[in-house]
């Protein structure tokens, strides 16, 4: 039952925290990516995932890390975004990777358009005391792409073997 709770909560909670952190501070701590990686390894081992499959998942994470590093070097994404995207890819493996990347890209495009529009309007005076909102409103700020990465991940995660392995009978109300 504890393993099921971890399957249900760990990845979604860390991705939601990454999104919230990126929204409020425009940064994603390396700790989140490290916890995603360590959580994957621990859960994979406890779930009985074979070494070959773990290596395949690691390959997906490394490929996304390489591509995301290029995007970071070009100034298209932040370093935290690159690391979180690769950590999420580790959880998805190649089976759900394309779907995740498509959804994250679509959410990222929509988020970018919304923020560009939001930054065209003056910020109401009542909101000038909110440092995170001023930072988000600033035309010099980047896009908190961690939000799009988290939304894409949370949309795909229920389709993964991680959730399909959950024994929902444990949670039935009698």
CNS distance restraints for C-alpha pairs under 8 A (distance, minus, plus):
assign (resid   1 and name CA) (resid   5 and name CA) 6.34 0.50 0.50
assign (resid   1 and name CA) (resid 167 and name CA) 7.77 0.50 0.50
assign (resid   1 and name CA) (resid 170 and name CA) 6.50 0.50 0.50
assign (resid   2 and name CA) (resid   6 and name CA) 6.24 0.50 0.50
assign (resid   3 and name CA) (resid   7 and name CA) 6.18 0.50 0.50
assign (resid   3 and name CA) (resid  43 and name CA) 7.81 0.50 0.50
assign (resid   3 and name CA) (resid  46 and name CA) 7.78 0.50 0.50
assign (resid   3 and name CA) (resid  47 and name CA) 7.84 0.50 0.50
assign (resid   4 and name CA) (resid   8 and name CA) 6.13 0.50 0.50
assign (resid   4 and name CA) (resid 165 and name CA) 7.80 0.50 0.50
assign (resid   4 and name CA) (resid 166 and name CA) 5.15 0.50 0.50
assign (resid   4 and name CA) (resid 167 and name CA) 6.77 0.50 0.50
assign (resid   5 and name CA) (resid   9 and name CA) 6.03 0.50 0.50
assign (resid   6 and name CA) (resid  10 and name CA) 5.30 0.50 0.50
assign (resid   6 and name CA) (resid  43 and name CA) 7.93 0.50 0.50
assign (resid   7 and name CA) (resid  11 and name CA) 7.32 0.50 0.50
assign (resid   7 and name CA) (resid  43 and name CA) 7.59 0.50 0.50
assign (resid   7 and name CA) (resid 162 and name CA) 5.96 0.50 0.50
assign (resid   7 and name CA) (resid 163 and name CA) 6.46 0.50 0.50
assign (resid   7 and name CA) (resid 166 and name CA) 7.11 0.50 0.50
assign (resid   8 and name CA) (resid  12 and name CA) 7.41 0.50 0.50
assign (resid   8 and name CA) (resid 162 and name CA) 7.92 0.50 0.50
assign (resid   8 and name CA) (resid 163 and name CA) 6.54 0.50 0.50
assign (resid   8 and name CA) (resid 166 and name CA) 7.58 0.50 0.50
assign (resid   9 and name CA) (resid  13 and name CA) 5.73 0.50 0.50
assign (resid  10 and name CA) (resid  14 and name CA) 6.20 0.50 0.50
assign (resid  10 and name CA) (resid  39 and name CA) 7.44 0.50 0.50
assign (resid  11 and name CA) (resid  15 and name CA) 6.14 0.50 0.50
assign (resid  11 and name CA) (resid  36 and name CA) 6.80 0.50 0.50
assign (resid  11 and name CA) (resid  39 and name CA) 7.87 0.50 0.50
assign (resid  12 and name CA) (resid  16 and name CA) 6.01 0.50 0.50
assign (resid  12 and name CA) (resid 153 and name CA) 7.90 0.50 0.50
assign (resid  12 and name CA) (resid 154 and name CA) 6.27 0.50 0.50
assign (resid  12 and name CA) (resid 157 and name CA) 7.88 0.50 0.50
assign (resid  13 and name CA) (resid  17 and name CA) 6.07 0.50 0.50
assign (resid  14 and name CA) (resid  18 and name CA) 6.14 0.50 0.50
assign (resid  14 and name CA) (resid  32 and name CA) 6.50 0.50 0.50
assign (resid  14 and name CA) (resid  35 and name CA) 7.85 0.50 0.50
assign (resid  14 and name CA) (resid  36 and name CA) 6.98 0.50 0.50
assign (resid  15 and name CA) (resid  19 and name CA) 6.29 0.50 0.50
assign (resid  15 and name CA) (resid 149 and name CA) 7.95 0.50 0.50
assign (resid  15 and name CA) (resid 150 and name CA) 5.07 0.50 0.50
assign (resid  15 and name CA) (resid 153 and name CA) 7.42 0.50 0.50
assign (resid  15 and name CA) (resid 154 and name CA) 7.65 0.50 0.50
assign (resid  16 and name CA) (resid  20 and name CA) 6.19 0.50 0.50
assign (resid  16 and name CA) (resid 150 and name CA) 6.11 0.50 0.50
assign (resid  17 and name CA) (resid  21 and name CA) 5.93 0.50 0.50
assign (resid  18 and name CA) (resid  22 and name CA) 6.08 0.50 0.50
assign (resid  18 and name CA) (resid  28 and name CA) 5.83 0.50 0.50
assign (resid  18 and name CA) (resid  29 and name CA) 7.82 0.50 0.50
assign (resid  18 and name CA) (resid  32 and name CA) 6.75 0.50 0.50
assign (resid  18 and name CA) (resid  84 and name CA) 7.85 0.50 0.50
assign (resid  18 and name CA) (resid 146 and name CA) 6.20 0.50 0.50
assign (resid  18 and name CA) (resid 147 and name CA) 7.46 0.50 0.50
assign (resid  18 and name CA) (resid 150 and name CA) 7.19 0.50 0.50
assign (resid  19 and name CA) (resid  23 and name CA) 6.13 0.50 0.50
assign (resid  19 and name CA) (resid 144 and name CA) 7.78 0.50 0.50
assign (resid  19 and name CA) (resid 145 and name CA) 8.00 0.50 0.50
assign (resid  19 and name CA) (resid 146 and name CA) 4.90 0.50 0.50
assign (resid  19 and name CA) (resid 147 and name CA) 4.26 0.50 0.50
assign (resid  19 and name CA) (resid 148 and name CA) 7.73 0.50 0.50
assign (resid  19 and name CA) (resid 149 and name CA) 7.70 0.50 0.50
assign (resid  19 and name CA) (resid 150 and name CA) 5.89 0.50 0.50
assign (resid  20 and name CA) (resid  24 and name CA) 6.14 0.50 0.50
assign (resid  20 and name CA) (resid 147 and name CA) 7.27 0.50 0.50
assign (resid  21 and name CA) (resid  25 and name CA) 5.69 0.50 0.50
assign (resid  21 and name CA) (resid  26 and name CA) 6.90 0.50 0.50
assign (resid  21 and name CA) (resid  27 and name CA) 6.40 0.50 0.50
assign (resid  21 and name CA) (resid  28 and name CA) 5.92 0.50 0.50
assign (resid  22 and name CA) (resid  26 and name CA) 4.28 0.50 0.50
assign (resid  22 and name CA) (resid  27 and name CA) 4.82 0.50 0.50
assign (resid  22 and name CA) (resid  28 and name CA) 5.51 0.50 0.50
assign (resid  22 and name CA) (resid 144 and name CA) 5.31 0.50 0.50
assign (resid  22 and name CA) (resid 145 and name CA) 7.49 0.50 0.50
assign (resid  22 and name CA) (resid 146 and name CA) 5.78 0.50 0.50
assign (resid  22 and name CA) (resid 147 and name CA) 6.92 0.50 0.50
assign (resid  23 and name CA) (resid  27 and name CA) 7.99 0.50 0.50
assign (resid  23 and name CA) (resid 132 and name CA) 7.58 0.50 0.50
assign (resid  23 and name CA) (resid 136 and name CA) 7.46 0.50 0.50
assign (resid  23 and name CA) (resid 144 and name CA) 5.74 0.50 0.50
assign (resid  23 and name CA) (resid 146 and name CA) 7.83 0.50 0.50
assign (resid  23 and name CA) (resid 147 and name CA) 7.05 0.50 0.50
assign (resid  24 and name CA) (resid 132 and name CA) 5.06 0.50 0.50
assign (resid  24 and name CA) (resid 133 and name CA) 7.56 0.50 0.50
assign (resid  24 and name CA) (resid 136 and name CA) 7.97 0.50 0.50
assign (resid  25 and name CA) (resid 132 and name CA) 6.29 0.50 0.50
assign (resid  26 and name CA) (resid 136 and name CA) 7.81 0.50 0.50
assign (resid  26 and name CA) (resid 142 and name CA) 7.74 0.50 0.50
assign (resid  26 and name CA) (resid 143 and name CA) 7.83 0.50 0.50
assign (resid  26 and name CA) (resid 144 and name CA) 5.73 0.50 0.50
assign (resid  27 and name CA) (resid  80 and name CA) 6.45 0.50 0.50
assign (resid  27 and name CA) (resid 144 and name CA) 7.78 0.50 0.50
assign (resid  28 and name CA) (resid  32 and name CA) 7.20 0.50 0.50
assign (resid  28 and name CA) (resid  80 and name CA) 4.86 0.50 0.50
assign (resid  28 and name CA) (resid  81 and name CA) 7.00 0.50 0.50
assign (resid  28 and name CA) (resid 146 and name CA) 7.54 0.50 0.50
assign (resid  29 and name CA) (resid  33 and name CA) 7.43 0.50 0.50
assign (resid  29 and name CA) (resid  80 and name CA) 6.62 0.50 0.50
assign (resid  30 and name CA) (resid  34 and name CA) 6.20 0.50 0.50
assign (resid  30 and name CA) (resid  80 and name CA) 6.71 0.50 0.50
assign (resid  30 and name CA) (resid  83 and name CA) 7.66 0.50 0.50
assign (resid  31 and name CA) (resid  35 and name CA) 5.92 0.50 0.50
assign (resid  32 and name CA) (resid  36 and name CA) 6.13 0.50 0.50
assign (resid  32 and name CA) (resid  84 and name CA) 7.45 0.50 0.50
assign (resid  33 and name CA) (resid  37 and name CA) 6.18 0.50 0.50
assign (resid  33 and name CA) (resid  83 and name CA) 6.05 0.50 0.50
assign (resid  33 and name CA) (resid  84 and name CA) 5.27 0.50 0.50
assign (resid  33 and name CA) (resid  87 and name CA) 5.85 0.50 0.50
assign (resid  34 and name CA) (resid  38 and name CA) 6.03 0.50 0.50
assign (resid  34 and name CA) (resid  87 and name CA) 7.99 0.50 0.50
assign (resid  35 and name CA) (resid  39 and name CA) 5.67 0.50 0.50
assign (resid  36 and name CA) (resid  40 and name CA) 6.06 0.50 0.50
assign (resid  36 and name CA) (resid  87 and name CA) 5.94 0.50 0.50
assign (resid  36 and name CA) (resid  88 and name CA) 7.35 0.50 0.50
assign (resid  37 and name CA) (resid  41 and name CA) 6.37 0.50 0.50
assign (resid  37 and name CA) (resid  87 and name CA) 5.86 0.50 0.50
assign (resid  37 and name CA) (resid  90 and name CA) 7.31 0.50 0.50
assign (resid  38 and name CA) (resid  42 and name CA) 6.12 0.50 0.50
assign (resid  39 and name CA) (resid  43 and name CA) 5.90 0.50 0.50
assign (resid  40 and name CA) (resid  44 and name CA) 5.79 0.50 0.50
assign (resid  40 and name CA) (resid  90 and name CA) 7.37 0.50 0.50
assign (resid  40 and name CA) (resid  91 and name CA) 6.18 0.50 0.50
assign (resid  41 and name CA) (resid  45 and name CA) 6.17 0.50 0.50
assign (resid  41 and name CA) (resid  54 and name CA) 7.92 0.50 0.50
assign (resid  42 and name CA) (resid  46 and name CA) 6.09 0.50 0.50
assign (resid  43 and name CA) (resid  47 and name CA) 5.77 0.50 0.50
assign (resid  44 and name CA) (resid  48 and name CA) 6.23 0.50 0.50
assign (resid  44 and name CA) (resid  49 and name CA) 5.06 0.50 0.50
assign (resid  44 and name CA) (resid  54 and name CA) 7.18 0.50 0.50
assign (resid  45 and name CA) (resid  49 and name CA) 5.77 0.50 0.50
assign (resid  45 and name CA) (resid  50 and name CA) 7.79 0.50 0.50
assign (resid  49 and name CA) (resid  53 and name CA) 6.51 0.50 0.50
assign (resid  49 and name CA) (resid  54 and name CA) 6.67 0.50 0.50
assign (resid  50 and name CA) (resid  54 and name CA) 6.28 0.50 0.50
assign (resid  51 and name CA) (resid  55 and name CA) 6.15 0.50 0.50
assign (resid  52 and name CA) (resid  56 and name CA) 6.30 0.50 0.50
assign (resid  53 and name CA) (resid  57 and name CA) 6.24 0.50 0.50
assign (resid  54 and name CA) (resid  58 and name CA) 6.13 0.50 0.50
assign (resid  55 and name CA) (resid  59 and name CA) 6.11 0.50 0.50
assign (resid  56 and name CA) (resid  60 and name CA) 6.49 0.50 0.50
assign (resid  56 and name CA) (resid  93 and name CA) 6.53 0.50 0.50
assign (resid  56 and name CA) (resid  94 and name CA) 7.50 0.50 0.50
assign (resid  57 and name CA) (resid  61 and name CA) 6.40 0.50 0.50
assign (resid  57 and name CA) (resid  89 and name CA) 7.38 0.50 0.50
assign (resid  57 and name CA) (resid  90 and name CA) 5.02 0.50 0.50
assign (resid  57 and name CA) (resid  91 and name CA) 6.73 0.50 0.50
assign (resid  57 and name CA) (resid  92 and name CA) 6.92 0.50 0.50
assign (resid  57 and name CA) (resid  93 and name CA) 4.10 0.50 0.50
assign (resid  57 and name CA) (resid  94 and name CA) 6.81 0.50 0.50
assign (resid  58 and name CA) (resid  62 and name CA) 6.11 0.50 0.50
assign (resid  58 and name CA) (resid  90 and name CA) 5.46 0.50 0.50
assign (resid  58 and name CA) (resid  93 and name CA) 7.33 0.50 0.50
assign (resid  59 and name CA) (resid  63 and name CA) 6.13 0.50 0.50
assign (resid  59 and name CA) (resid  90 and name CA) 7.69 0.50 0.50
assign (resid  59 and name CA) (resid  93 and name CA) 7.69 0.50 0.50
assign (resid  60 and name CA) (resid  64 and name CA) 6.29 0.50 0.50
assign (resid  60 and name CA) (resid  86 and name CA) 7.76 0.50 0.50
assign (resid  60 and name CA) (resid  89 and name CA) 5.78 0.50 0.50
assign (resid  60 and name CA) (resid  90 and name CA) 5.94 0.50 0.50
assign (resid  60 and name CA) (resid  92 and name CA) 7.93 0.50 0.50
assign (resid  60 and name CA) (resid  93 and name CA) 5.29 0.50 0.50
assign (resid  60 and name CA) (resid  94 and name CA) 5.79 0.50 0.50
assign (resid  60 and name CA) (resid  97 and name CA) 7.49 0.50 0.50
assign (resid  61 and name CA) (resid  65 and name CA) 6.06 0.50 0.50
assign (resid  61 and name CA) (resid  86 and name CA) 4.61 0.50 0.50
assign (resid  61 and name CA) (resid  87 and name CA) 6.05 0.50 0.50
assign (resid  61 and name CA) (resid  88 and name CA) 7.37 0.50 0.50
assign (resid  61 and name CA) (resid  89 and name CA) 4.75 0.50 0.50
assign (resid  61 and name CA) (resid  90 and name CA) 4.36 0.50 0.50
assign (resid  61 and name CA) (resid  93 and name CA) 7.27 0.50 0.50
assign (resid  62 and name CA) (resid  66 and name CA) 6.13 0.50 0.50
assign (resid  62 and name CA) (resid  86 and name CA) 6.69 0.50 0.50
assign (resid  62 and name CA) (resid  90 and name CA) 7.96 0.50 0.50
assign (resid  63 and name CA) (resid  67 and name CA) 6.32 0.50 0.50
assign (resid  63 and name CA) (resid  86 and name CA) 7.79 0.50 0.50
assign (resid  64 and name CA) (resid  68 and name CA) 5.78 0.50 0.50
assign (resid  64 and name CA) (resid  82 and name CA) 7.97 0.50 0.50
assign (resid  64 and name CA) (resid  85 and name CA) 6.96 0.50 0.50
assign (resid  64 and name CA) (resid  86 and name CA) 5.04 0.50 0.50
assign (resid  64 and name CA) (resid  89 and name CA) 6.79 0.50 0.50
assign (resid  65 and name CA) (resid  69 and name CA) 5.86 0.50 0.50
assign (resid  65 and name CA) (resid  82 and name CA) 6.36 0.50 0.50
assign (resid  65 and name CA) (resid  83 and name CA) 6.57 0.50 0.50
assign (resid  65 and name CA) (resid  85 and name CA) 7.42 0.50 0.50
assign (resid  65 and name CA) (resid  86 and name CA) 4.92 0.50 0.50
assign (resid  66 and name CA) (resid  70 and name CA) 6.49 0.50 0.50
assign (resid  67 and name CA) (resid  71 and name CA) 6.39 0.50 0.50
assign (resid  68 and name CA) (resid  72 and name CA) 6.02 0.50 0.50
assign (resid  68 and name CA) (resid  77 and name CA) 7.63 0.50 0.50
assign (resid  68 and name CA) (resid  82 and name CA) 4.87 0.50 0.50
assign (resid  68 and name CA) (resid  83 and name CA) 7.75 0.50 0.50
assign (resid  68 and name CA) (resid  85 and name CA) 7.67 0.50 0.50
assign (resid  68 and name CA) (resid  86 and name CA) 7.64 0.50 0.50
assign (resid  69 and name CA) (resid  73 and name CA) 6.06 0.50 0.50
assign (resid  69 and name CA) (resid  79 and name CA) 7.60 0.50 0.50
assign (resid  69 and name CA) (resid  82 and name CA) 6.34 0.50 0.50
assign (resid  70 and name CA) (resid  74 and name CA) 6.23 0.50 0.50
assign (resid  71 and name CA) (resid  75 and name CA) 6.32 0.50 0.50
assign (resid  71 and name CA) (resid  76 and name CA) 5.25 0.50 0.50
assign (resid  71 and name CA) (resid  77 and name CA) 5.91 0.50 0.50
assign (resid  71 and name CA) (resid  82 and name CA) 7.97 0.50 0.50
assign (resid  72 and name CA) (resid  76 and name CA) 5.66 0.50 0.50
assign (resid  72 and name CA) (resid  77 and name CA) 4.94 0.50 0.50
assign (resid  72 and name CA) (resid  78 and name CA) 5.72 0.50 0.50
assign (resid  72 and name CA) (resid  79 and name CA) 6.07 0.50 0.50
assign (resid  72 and name CA) (resid  82 and name CA) 6.92 0.50 0.50
assign (resid  77 and name CA) (resid  81 and name CA) 6.32 0.50 0.50
assign (resid  77 and name CA) (resid  82 and name CA) 6.82 0.50 0.50
assign (resid  77 and name CA) (resid 145 and name CA) 7.31 0.50 0.50
assign (resid  78 and name CA) (resid  82 and name CA) 6.39 0.50 0.50
assign (resid  79 and name CA) (resid  83 and name CA) 6.31 0.50 0.50
assign (resid  80 and name CA) (resid  84 and name CA) 6.08 0.50 0.50
assign (resid  80 and name CA) (resid 146 and name CA) 7.89 0.50 0.50
assign (resid  81 and name CA) (resid  85 and name CA) 6.00 0.50 0.50
assign (resid  81 and name CA) (resid 145 and name CA) 6.41 0.50 0.50
assign (resid  81 and name CA) (resid 146 and name CA) 5.54 0.50 0.50
assign (resid  81 and name CA) (resid 149 and name CA) 7.69 0.50 0.50
assign (resid  82 and name CA) (resid  86 and name CA) 6.31 0.50 0.50
assign (resid  83 and name CA) (resid  87 and name CA) 6.13 0.50 0.50
assign (resid  84 and name CA) (resid  88 and name CA) 6.07 0.50 0.50
assign (resid  84 and name CA) (resid 146 and name CA) 7.58 0.50 0.50
assign (resid  84 and name CA) (resid 149 and name CA) 7.78 0.50 0.50
assign (resid  85 and name CA) (resid  89 and name CA) 6.18 0.50 0.50
assign (resid  85 and name CA) (resid 149 and name CA) 6.50 0.50 0.50
assign (resid  86 and name CA) (resid  90 and name CA) 6.28 0.50 0.50
assign (resid  87 and name CA) (resid  91 and name CA) 6.79 0.50 0.50
assign (resid  88 and name CA) (resid  92 and name CA) 6.41 0.50 0.50
assign (resid  88 and name CA) (resid 153 and name CA) 7.03 0.50 0.50
assign (resid  89 and name CA) (resid  93 and name CA) 5.76 0.50 0.50
assign (resid  89 and name CA) (resid  94 and name CA) 7.79 0.50 0.50
assign (resid  89 and name CA) (resid  97 and name CA) 6.09 0.50 0.50
assign (resid  92 and name CA) (resid  96 and name CA) 5.31 0.50 0.50
assign (resid  92 and name CA) (resid  97 and name CA) 5.75 0.50 0.50
assign (resid  92 and name CA) (resid 157 and name CA) 7.78 0.50 0.50
assign (resid  92 and name CA) (resid 160 and name CA) 7.15 0.50 0.50
assign (resid  93 and name CA) (resid  97 and name CA) 6.01 0.50 0.50
assign (resid  94 and name CA) (resid  98 and name CA) 7.31 0.50 0.50
assign (resid  96 and name CA) (resid 100 and name CA) 6.19 0.50 0.50
assign (resid  96 and name CA) (resid 156 and name CA) 7.29 0.50 0.50
assign (resid  96 and name CA) (resid 160 and name CA) 7.32 0.50 0.50
assign (resid  97 and name CA) (resid 101 and name CA) 6.15 0.50 0.50
assign (resid  98 and name CA) (resid 102 and name CA) 6.10 0.50 0.50
assign (resid  99 and name CA) (resid 103 and name CA) 6.15 0.50 0.50
assign (resid  99 and name CA) (resid 156 and name CA) 7.21 0.50 0.50
assign (resid 100 and name CA) (resid 104 and name CA) 5.99 0.50 0.50
assign (resid 100 and name CA) (resid 152 and name CA) 5.56 0.50 0.50
assign (resid 100 and name CA) (resid 153 and name CA) 6.06 0.50 0.50
assign (resid 100 and name CA) (resid 156 and name CA) 6.16 0.50 0.50
assign (resid 101 and name CA) (resid 105 and name CA) 5.95 0.50 0.50
assign (resid 101 and name CA) (resid 152 and name CA) 7.37 0.50 0.50
assign (resid 102 and name CA) (resid 106 and name CA) 6.16 0.50 0.50
assign (resid 102 and name CA) (resid 152 and name CA) 7.97 0.50 0.50
assign (resid 103 and name CA) (resid 107 and name CA) 6.06 0.50 0.50
assign (resid 103 and name CA) (resid 151 and name CA) 7.89 0.50 0.50
assign (resid 103 and name CA) (resid 152 and name CA) 4.86 0.50 0.50
assign (resid 103 and name CA) (resid 155 and name CA) 7.99 0.50 0.50
assign (resid 104 and name CA) (resid 108 and name CA) 5.84 0.50 0.50
assign (resid 104 and name CA) (resid 148 and name CA) 5.13 0.50 0.50
assign (resid 104 and name CA) (resid 149 and name CA) 4.94 0.50 0.50
assign (resid 104 and name CA) (resid 150 and name CA) 7.62 0.50 0.50
assign (resid 104 and name CA) (resid 151 and name CA) 6.80 0.50 0.50
assign (resid 104 and name CA) (resid 152 and name CA) 4.45 0.50 0.50
assign (resid 104 and name CA) (resid 153 and name CA) 7.39 0.50 0.50
assign (resid 105 and name CA) (resid 109 and name CA) 6.08 0.50 0.50
assign (resid 105 and name CA) (resid 148 and name CA) 7.27 0.50 0.50
assign (resid 105 and name CA) (resid 149 and name CA) 7.96 0.50 0.50
assign (resid 106 and name CA) (resid 110 and name CA) 6.26 0.50 0.50
assign (resid 106 and name CA) (resid 148 and name CA) 7.99 0.50 0.50
assign (resid 107 and name CA) (resid 111 and name CA) 5.95 0.50 0.50
assign (resid 107 and name CA) (resid 148 and name CA) 4.93 0.50 0.50
assign (resid 107 and name CA) (resid 149 and name CA) 7.81 0.50 0.50
assign (resid 107 and name CA) (resid 151 and name CA) 7.17 0.50 0.50
assign (resid 107 and name CA) (resid 152 and name CA) 7.05 0.50 0.50
assign (resid 108 and name CA) (resid 112 and name CA) 6.03 0.50 0.50
assign (resid 108 and name CA) (resid 145 and name CA) 6.07 0.50 0.50
assign (resid 108 and name CA) (resid 147 and name CA) 7.81 0.50 0.50
assign (resid 108 and name CA) (resid 148 and name CA) 4.86 0.50 0.50
assign (resid 108 and name CA) (resid 149 and name CA) 7.53 0.50 0.50
assign (resid 109 and name CA) (resid 113 and name CA) 6.26 0.50 0.50
assign (resid 110 and name CA) (resid 114 and name CA) 6.13 0.50 0.50
assign (resid 111 and name CA) (resid 115 and name CA) 6.06 0.50 0.50
assign (resid 111 and name CA) (resid 143 and name CA) 7.80 0.50 0.50
assign (resid 111 and name CA) (resid 145 and name CA) 7.86 0.50 0.50
assign (resid 111 and name CA) (resid 148 and name CA) 7.14 0.50 0.50
assign (resid 112 and name CA) (resid 116 and name CA) 6.04 0.50 0.50
assign (resid 112 and name CA) (resid 143 and name CA) 6.41 0.50 0.50
assign (resid 113 and name CA) (resid 117 and name CA) 6.23 0.50 0.50
assign (resid 114 and name CA) (resid 118 and name CA) 6.01 0.50 0.50
assign (resid 115 and name CA) (resid 119 and name CA) 5.96 0.50 0.50
assign (resid 115 and name CA) (resid 137 and name CA) 7.59 0.50 0.50
assign (resid 115 and name CA) (resid 143 and name CA) 7.55 0.50 0.50
assign (resid 116 and name CA) (resid 120 and name CA) 6.61 0.50 0.50
assign (resid 116 and name CA) (resid 139 and name CA) 7.91 0.50 0.50
assign (resid 117 and name CA) (resid 121 and name CA) 7.13 0.50 0.50
assign (resid 118 and name CA) (resid 137 and name CA) 6.96 0.50 0.50
assign (resid 119 and name CA) (resid 137 and name CA) 5.15 0.50 0.50
assign (resid 119 and name CA) (resid 138 and name CA) 6.62 0.50 0.50
assign (resid 119 and name CA) (resid 139 and name CA) 6.21 0.50 0.50
assign (resid 123 and name CA) (resid 127 and name CA) 6.77 0.50 0.50
assign (resid 123 and name CA) (resid 128 and name CA) 7.10 0.50 0.50
assign (resid 123 and name CA) (resid 134 and name CA) 7.92 0.50 0.50
assign (resid 123 and name CA) (resid 137 and name CA) 7.44 0.50 0.50
assign (resid 124 and name CA) (resid 128 and name CA) 6.97 0.50 0.50
assign (resid 127 and name CA) (resid 133 and name CA) 7.44 0.50 0.50
assign (resid 128 and name CA) (resid 133 and name CA) 7.80 0.50 0.50
assign (resid 128 and name CA) (resid 134 and name CA) 6.62 0.50 0.50
assign (resid 130 and name CA) (resid 134 and name CA) 6.26 0.50 0.50
assign (resid 131 and name CA) (resid 135 and name CA) 6.15 0.50 0.50
assign (resid 132 and name CA) (resid 136 and name CA) 6.11 0.50 0.50
assign (resid 133 and name CA) (resid 137 and name CA) 5.95 0.50 0.50
assign (resid 134 and name CA) (resid 138 and name CA) 6.10 0.50 0.50
assign (resid 135 and name CA) (resid 141 and name CA) 6.54 0.50 0.50
assign (resid 136 and name CA) (resid 141 and name CA) 6.54 0.50 0.50
assign (resid 136 and name CA) (resid 143 and name CA) 7.97 0.50 0.50
assign (resid 137 and name CA) (resid 141 and name CA) 7.59 0.50 0.50
assign (resid 144 and name CA) (resid 148 and name CA) 7.92 0.50 0.50
assign (resid 145 and name CA) (resid 149 and name CA) 6.34 0.50 0.50
assign (resid 146 and name CA) (resid 150 and name CA) 6.00 0.50 0.50
assign (resid 147 and name CA) (resid 151 and name CA) 6.15 0.50 0.50
assign (resid 148 and name CA) (resid 152 and name CA) 6.08 0.50 0.50
assign (resid 149 and name CA) (resid 153 and name CA) 6.10 0.50 0.50
assign (resid 150 and name CA) (resid 154 and name CA) 5.97 0.50 0.50
assign (resid 151 and name CA) (resid 155 and name CA) 6.14 0.50 0.50
assign (resid 152 and name CA) (resid 156 and name CA) 6.33 0.50 0.50
assign (resid 153 and name CA) (resid 157 and name CA) 5.81 0.50 0.50
assign (resid 154 and name CA) (resid 158 and name CA) 7.35 0.50 0.50
assign (resid 156 and name CA) (resid 160 and name CA) 7.04 0.50 0.50
assign (resid 157 and name CA) (resid 162 and name CA) 7.72 0.50 0.50
assign (resid 157 and name CA) (resid 163 and name CA) 7.23 0.50 0.50
assign (resid 158 and name CA) (resid 162 and name CA) 7.86 0.50 0.50
assign (resid 158 and name CA) (resid 163 and name CA) 5.60 0.50 0.50
assign (resid 158 and name CA) (resid 164 and name CA) 7.57 0.50 0.50
assign (resid 159 and name CA) (resid 163 and name CA) 6.93 0.50 0.50
assign (resid 159 and name CA) (resid 164 and name CA) 7.23 0.50 0.50
assign (resid 160 and name CA) (resid 164 and name CA) 6.37 0.50 0.50
assign (resid 161 and name CA) (resid 165 and name CA) 5.83 0.50 0.50
assign (resid 162 and name CA) (resid 166 and name CA) 7.06 0.50 0.50
assign (resid 167 and name CA) (resid 171 and name CA) 7.94 0.50 0.50
assign (resid 168 and name CA) (resid 172 and name CA) 6.71 0.50 0.50
